[in-house]
Amino acid sequence: MIQLESKTSTVNASQEHVFNFLSDFRNISGMLPEDVMNNVVFDQQVCRFDIKGLGPAGLVIDEKIPFSSLRIKGTKETPADFNLLITLEPLSEDTTAVKFSLDAKMNMFIEMFAKAPLQKFVDMLAEKVKLIS
């Protein structure tokens, strides 16, 4: 099992605004790595795409706890069982701390190759979330 965390990012927006923004996949299309994804389709709760070299995958918002966290899971066509937890904490009325935590169940062989790219992914999300305004 892989367990990864991003650094905590500071977003210059209220906790409610950040939560509402991240709760709709249509808003986060620009946060996902286009260099490894094709045929991306978004709606409010689900995102489907092809991962170059791996095939179809998808994400679904599984749980929302207003305005403190979101849990995203892989859809049935996704090759790995994982949870991406996004936690939000207010720092002030118009500033929010955001952290991404990823838990993934994979066999040890795949885990060896996936750990570094997945850490890069959660770190990239932590950087891009700062652009929410």
Summary of the structure (lengths in Angstrom):
residues: 133
radius of gyration: 14.4
end to end distance: 34.5
largest distance: 45.4
contacts: 387
relative contact order: 0.26
helix: 31%
strand: 44%
